[in-house]
Amino acid sequence: MLAWLLDVAAGPGPLLALAALALALAAFAAALAAPVRASGAEHRARLRTTLRDRTLRTSYLPLRDPGIPGRSQPRAPALA
């Protein structure tokens, strides 16, 4: 089937053509797989939105363990 590739009398022509085709297909596949990068303004806007959403999500989280060693305990209310 691929005996023409191993034929020494044919010279390097078929083998070079196959190598060039494989290289071109690999480059095409890499170009398709690479994500499209956003422009600078879009990237900054997305980062700003992400940071804002993260602060809104985390600003009202209760303390996970208020009795952890090293954390100061809240004061008791006054009896006044």
Protein Blocks (a to p, Z undefined) as FASTA:
>chain_A
ZZmmmmmknojmlmmmmmmmmmmmmmmmmmmmpccdddfklmmmmmmmmmmmmmmmmmmc
ccfblmbghiacdddddfZZ
